[in-house]
Amino acid sequence: MIAEGDKAPNFSLEADDGTTVTRDSLAGKNVVLFFYPKDNTSGCTKEACDFRDAFPRFGKVDAVVMGVSPDSLESHRKFKAKYELPYRLLSDEGHKVADSFGVWKEKSLYGRKYMGIERTTVIIDHKGGIARVFPKVKIPGHIQEVEKTVRELK
């Protein structure tokens, strides 16, 4: 798992809008990357909509918000349209970026073990460093914690 103070890992992911997002393309910006398990599931939808509702406030502090999951670009486009999400969703189908950030983990559901994304938010500062990691995110109150952290980066 990455740690606060580390340099953000290099990455390159396709976004739902047809662009490619890399660590270097985000240089000079504060970035909120929220890793989530799956489009159109209850927890992920709630989290995505919380970021949607707070999105204008992130713009006021010059922060870029993006969601990352292993879903396909087509799945992301449908999810984005359905919930009117104003930020880009990045497709990490091979989970290479999730691996490099340390959020691809063994999970358990009803006694069944499987690999997947552990809901995690990572804040990258304008210098490309890891400013904050929120592992095992619990959705209620999370958006307020993220906003507070981003405001402090200003």
N, C-alpha and C positions, 0 to 999 in steps of 0.2 A: 504494500500500500504506500502511496506517496505520502509525504509528510509536509507540514507547513514549513516554509523556508526552502524546500526543494525547487529546482527549476521544473516547470511543467514539461512532461514528456512531449517529444515530437509527435505530431499526428497529422493525418490527412483524411478527411471524411467528406463524402458527398452529402449535400443538404437537399431538403425537399424542393427547394427553389431552383435546382440545377447548378448551384455553385459548389465549389470545393472549398472547404474550410480547413486551414492548417494552423498550427501554432504560430508560425511566422506571420500569417495574414492577420492575426489578432494583436500583433505587437503594438504597444502604445495604448491599448484599451484594457479596462478592467472587464473581466469575463466571468459570467456565472454559467457553469456547465452543470446541468442536473442530469445525472444518469438515472434512468428509470427502466423497469423490467419490460413493460409491454404496452403498446398502444391499446386504447379502448378497454382497459381494465379499470375497475372502480378506483383503486388507490392512485394509479397513474393518471387517470382522468382528473381526479381531484387536485393532484399536485400540478398538473399542466394548467388547469384553470386558475389555480392560485397564482401561478407565475403570469398568466394572461392578465388577470385582474390587477396585478401589481406592476405590469410592464411599463406603463407611463412613468411611474416613479423611478424605475431603473434608468430610463432615458435622461431624467433630470440630474443624475449623478454620473452620466457618461459610462454606463455599464451595459455590456452586451449580454443578452440572455439566450441560451441555446439548450435544447434538450437532446439527449443522446440515448438511443436504445438499439438493440440488435434487429429491430423491425426493418422491413424493406422501405425503400423510398415511396413506393405506391401506398403502403400502409400508412406511412407518415403523412402523405398528401391528404388521404381521406380523413385521418384523425385531425389534422390541422384545419381542414375545411369544416368538419362537423362541429368543432368547438371554437372556431374563429381564433385560432392561436396566432398572435402577431409576430412570433419569433421563429427562427429556423429550427428544424428538427434534423438531426444528423443520424445517418444510418451506419451502424457499426455491426453489419451482418456477420462478419467473421470474429467479432468481439476482440479484435487486436487492440483497439484503443482502451476498451474496458479492462483488458489484461494489463496494459501498460500503466493505467491509473490504479490498478489493484482493486477494482470493484467487481470483477468476474469471480464469483465465489461459489462454493458448494452451499446449497440451500436445502431446506427440508420442508416438505408440505405433507401433512397427514402420514408421516413416517417414511415418505418416499424422498430419497436424496437425488438432487439434480444440480446442474451448473446453471448459473444465471447471474444477472446483475443485482448486486446489493444496492438498494436505493441510496444514492450518495450525491451530495452537491459539493462541487469544487469551485472555489473562487480563485481565479488567476489574476494577479495584479498587472498593471500596465508594463511592468518590466519582465513579465513572463514567469514570475515566481508563484509558487503556491502560497496564497495568503491565508486560506482557511479550507479545511476539509470537514464536512458534516457527514460522518458515516452513519449507516443504519437510520436514515431519516424517518422520523415520525412526522406525518404531514401537518397535524394541527399545530399552529404556531411557528412552523418552519419558515415560512415566507418572511415573517417579521425578523427572525434571526438573520436571515440572508440580507435583507434590506439594511439592517443595522450595521452589519459587517461591511457592506459595500459603501455605505455613507462614510464609514471611518477611513476608507482607503483614499478618499478625496483629498 
